Structure formats: structure tokens, C-alpha cells
């Protein structure tokens, strides 16, 4: 039976980087490694949004990207 084993998680914060000449939004991002596997959605959002407050750019969102290994 195959199993999935957690390897790592990265928190990504997205910022408004302005607009292109064509009117499209420029999205900038910053990644934070070593996110705990058991971090709750609320805790992670609060931490990433607080880190985003340190930037001069406007915060537009965040995501958690997990990497796992499928083992047999």
C-alpha cells in the first residue's frame, strides 16, 4: 500500500506590484520556508499577513505550498 509522507511546506505571500501598460496586475511574491506541517490555516494566514505588513507593497493574498513524497 502506498503512503504519502510530508516533506516540506512553503508559505507564499503575494503583493500588488502595480500594473502593466496593458492594464494587467503585476503580482510579486515572497516565499517563507520551513512552515510547520500542522500549522492551522488561521495561524498561517495571520503570520504571513503580518510579515506582508513589513513590505511597502500592498498584500493581496497568501498560499501554502506543500511537498510530499509518495512511497510504496
N, C-alpha and C positions, 0 to 999 in steps of 0.2 A: 504494500500500500504506500503510495507516495504521500509525502508531507511537505508543508511549506514552512520554512524557517526564516524568521525575520533577520535581516542583515543590518540595515540602517534606515534612518529617516532624515529627511532634509525639510526644513521649513523655508518656503519661498515667500518673500514679500514683494508685492507689485506696486509700482509708483506711476503716477501720471508724468510722463516726460515731455508733454507738450503735444503739438500737432504737426503733421507733415504738411507740405504745400498742397497735397491733395485732400486735406481735411481728415486724415486718419490719425487716431490716437497713437502716440509713441508710448509703449509700455516698457519701463525699466524694471529690473528685478535685482534682488539681493538674496543670497542663499545663506542659511544658517544650518550647519551640520550638527550631528550628534543629538538629534531630537530623541527623547525617550520613547520607546515603543508604546508605553502605557500612558502617554500624555493625553489628557482629555481634550476634546475639541475646544471647550471654553478656555482652559488654561493656555493652550497653544495659541488661540486667537488673541487672547489678552497679551501674552508675551510678545508675539510678532507685531501686534499693533503698537505696543509701547516702544519696541525697537524702531518701528517705522516713524514714530514721532520725533526721533533724533535726526531725521532727514529733512532737508529743505523742500523735497518734492512731496506732493500730496499722495497719501496712502490710498490705494484703490482696491486692495484685496490681498489674500494670502492663501497658500495651499500647503498641504503636507504631502511629500513625495516619499513613498516607502519602496525599499528594495528588499526582495525576498529571494531565497533560493529554494527551488523545488528539488526535493531529494527523494530517492527511492529506497 
